[in-house]
Amino acid sequence: MAGANPTPSEYIQHHLQNLTYGLHPDGTMGFAHTAKEAAEMGFWAVHVDTLGWSIFLGLIFIFMFRKAAKLATTGVPGGLQNFVEIMVEFVDQSVKDTFHGRSSLIAPLGLTIFCWVFLMNLMDLIPVDFIPTLFLLMGVEHMKIVPTTDVNATLGMSISVFFLIIYYSIKVKGVSGFVGELTLQPFGKWMMPFNLLLEGVGLIAKPISLALRLFGNLYAGELIFILIAIMPFWVQWALSVPWAIFHILVITLQAFIFMMLTIVYLSLACEDH
Amino acid sequence: MNLNLTLIGQAISFAIFVWFCMKYVWPPVTEAMQARQKKIADGLDAASRAARDLELAQEKATQQLREGKEQAALLIEQANKRANQIVDEAKETARSEGARLITAAQAEIEQEVSRAKEELRAQVSTLALKGAEQILNASIDGKAHAELVEKLAAEL
């Protein structure tokens, strides 16, 4: 932390900075200590906290579901299997309602997105100072534990989805069909550049909006938790408890929206006009 | 919010998680669910079949019970009839036996009476003969008068 008694703005900035590892401008590798140093590292830097927490949470999801899958019986299901089956059923139903093609990827993709994003969002409910303080005691300066408040994380996922959209578009419609879809509508072949502009913006907007919606919601939620944390300790509960309860809805909803939009985009990509 | 390599790292881990989920999580779980669905459907089917069987069995049992009751009633009726018949026969036998016994007794009585009469007659004739013998006190030829006395006795 910057100083023993940081000002509110220092406190907020500290909380909003990722643990960045990369190449300093002077040629040495190391962690960035300030936001300015992190910005100077440019593209070739890594947010260690974002990657670490998201992989950790992803592994929790994978191990839990893999365990249930290994122990899956056709008889009376146990607690874990029951939960996993409810999730699977829920995602499967959502996919069946929206996606009419046949694909063995879409449903597991949806399940992974929902569970992973939910777990990453869930970190938002851990009081903002707990884990960063713990890491500070171990000598780690910055620690942002909610990966979805890092635009890199959400954009990384949405760009993967974007590539899947393109892959499915080309697979179902062929290259010419896909190009035709981008250029020949809505105004016919004499307005080709204009069509391409319209459709291209529409296509690019999909991953961007997908990423920024999740990022924006969670970033704002995190910021409000941080703002509440600046207040005197005896008043914090009155604000943080209602906000946390409301946030339970937000994190679930955002995970669901990310999954649902992914399914919708992919089903649009698979639809032949 | 600096865009950096984290984005690519996140995309890679995302791809790995999705691949793992698609390969090792989704198929076993959905298979187990489908198998259970089938099992439940089969179970429900078997249950409804069993219920139908039970209904049929109950119907059959009721019918058999009714038939049994009817047969029992028939048997009782027959038995009653037979009993009445036996009683009637017994009465008849008894009556005829009684009549026979009475007739036999009467015949015996008559026989006895006639024998007594016969005896009496013989004794009377002897007595009369003796009396006459003594009265007459003469030597009357017994044989000559016996015929007379017998005639007399027959009139008794």
HADDOCK unambig.tbl for C-alpha pairs under 7 A between the chains (distance, minus, plus):
assign (segid A and resid 39 and name CA) (segid B and resid 2 and name CA) 6.37 0.50 0.50
assign (segid A and resid 42 and name CA) (segid B and resid 4 and name CA) 6.64 0.50 0.50
assign (segid A and resid 43 and name CA) (segid B and resid 3 and name CA) 6.10 0.50 0.50
assign (segid A and resid 43 and name CA) (segid B and resid 4 and name CA) 3.96 0.50 0.50
assign (segid A and resid 43 and name CA) (segid B and resid 5 and name CA) 6.01 0.50 0.50
assign (segid A and resid 44 and name CA) (segid B and resid 4 and name CA) 5.83 0.50 0.50
assign (segid A and resid 44 and name CA) (segid B and resid 5 and name CA) 5.63 0.50 0.50
assign (segid A and resid 45 and name CA) (segid B and resid 4 and name CA) 5.59 0.50 0.50
assign (segid A and resid 45 and name CA) (segid B and resid 5 and name CA) 5.57 0.50 0.50
assign (segid A and resid 46 and name CA) (segid B and resid 4 and name CA) 6.35 0.50 0.50
assign (segid A and resid 46 and name CA) (segid B and resid 5 and name CA) 5.28 0.50 0.50
assign (segid A and resid 46 and name CA) (segid B and resid 6 and name CA) 4.93 0.50 0.50
assign (segid A and resid 47 and name CA) (segid B and resid 6 and name CA) 5.64 0.50 0.50
assign (segid A and resid 51 and name CA) (segid B and resid 6 and name CA) 6.63 0.50 0.50
assign (segid A and resid 51 and name CA) (segid B and resid 10 and name CA) 6.49 0.50 0.50
assign (segid A and resid 55 and name CA) (segid B and resid 13 and name CA) 6.85 0.50 0.50
assign (segid A and resid 58 and name CA) (segid B and resid 17 and name CA) 6.90 0.50 0.50
assign (segid A and resid 62 and name CA) (segid B and resid 21 and name CA) 6.96 0.50 0.50
assign (segid A and resid 65 and name CA) (segid B and resid 25 and name CA) 6.18 0.50 0.50
assign (segid A and resid 66 and name CA) (segid B and resid 24 and name CA) 6.66 0.50 0.50
assign (segid A and resid 66 and name CA) (segid B and resid 25 and name CA) 5.31 0.50 0.50
assign (segid A and resid 69 and name CA) (segid B and resid 25 and name CA) 5.51 0.50 0.50
assign (segid A and resid 69 and name CA) (segid B and resid 28 and name CA) 5.44 0.50 0.50
assign (segid A and resid 69 and name CA) (segid B and resid 29 and name CA) 5.15 0.50 0.50
assign (segid A and resid 72 and name CA) (segid B and resid 29 and name CA) 6.25 0.50 0.50
assign (segid A and resid 72 and name CA) (segid B and resid 32 and name CA) 6.07 0.50 0.50
assign (segid A and resid 73 and name CA) (segid B and resid 32 and name CA) 5.92 0.50 0.50
assign (segid A and resid 74 and name CA) (segid B and resid 32 and name CA) 5.11 0.50 0.50
assign (segid A and resid 74 and name CA) (segid B and resid 33 and name CA) 6.65 0.50 0.50
assign (segid A and resid 74 and name CA) (segid B and resid 35 and name CA) 5.85 0.50 0.50
assign (segid A and resid 74 and name CA) (segid B and resid 36 and name CA) 4.60 0.50 0.50
assign (segid A and resid 75 and name CA) (segid B and resid 36 and name CA) 6.57 0.50 0.50
assign (segid A and resid 85 and name CA) (segid B and resid 29 and name CA) 6.89 0.50 0.50
assign (segid A and resid 105 and name CA) (segid B and resid 22 and name CA) 6.38 0.50 0.50
assign (segid A and resid 108 and name CA) (segid B and resid 18 and name CA) 6.55 0.50 0.50
assign (segid A and resid 108 and name CA) (segid B and resid 21 and name CA) 5.82 0.50 0.50
assign (segid A and resid 108 and name CA) (segid B and resid 22 and name CA) 5.01 0.50 0.50
assign (segid A and resid 108 and name CA) (segid B and resid 26 and name CA) 6.03 0.50 0.50
assign (segid A and resid 109 and name CA) (segid B and resid 18 and name CA) 5.45 0.50 0.50
assign (segid A and resid 112 and name CA) (segid B and resid 17 and name CA) 6.95 0.50 0.50
assign (segid A and resid 112 and name CA) (segid B and resid 18 and name CA) 5.85 0.50 0.50
assign (segid A and resid 112 and name CA) (segid B and resid 21 and name CA) 6.77 0.50 0.50
assign (segid A and resid 150 and name CA) (segid B and resid 1 and name CA) 6.73 0.50 0.50
assign (segid A and resid 151 and name CA) (segid B and resid 1 and name CA) 6.50 0.50 0.50
assign (segid A and resid 152 and name CA) (segid B and resid 3 and name CA) 5.91 0.50 0.50
assign (segid A and resid 152 and name CA) (segid B and resid 4 and name CA) 6.97 0.50 0.50
assign (segid A and resid 152 and name CA) (segid B and resid 6 and name CA) 5.79 0.50 0.50
assign (segid A and resid 152 and name CA) (segid B and resid 7 and name CA) 4.42 0.50 0.50
assign (segid A and resid 153 and name CA) (segid B and resid 6 and name CA) 6.87 0.50 0.50
assign (segid A and resid 153 and name CA) (segid B and resid 7 and name CA) 5.70 0.50 0.50
assign (segid A and resid 153 and name CA) (segid B and resid 10 and name CA) 5.61 0.50 0.50
assign (segid A and resid 155 and name CA) (segid B and resid 7 and name CA) 6.42 0.50 0.50
assign (segid A and resid 156 and name CA) (segid B and resid 7 and name CA) 4.43 0.50 0.50
assign (segid A and resid 156 and name CA) (segid B and resid 8 and name CA) 5.98 0.50 0.50
assign (segid A and resid 156 and name CA) (segid B and resid 10 and name CA) 5.27 0.50 0.50
assign (segid A and resid 156 and name CA) (segid B and resid 11 and name CA) 4.54 0.50 0.50
assign (segid A and resid 157 and name CA) (segid B and resid 10 and name CA) 6.74 0.50 0.50
assign (segid A and resid 157 and name CA) (segid B and resid 11 and name CA) 5.40 0.50 0.50
assign (segid A and resid 157 and name CA) (segid B and resid 14 and name CA) 6.50 0.50 0.50
assign (segid A and resid 160 and name CA) (segid B and resid 11 and name CA) 6.01 0.50 0.50
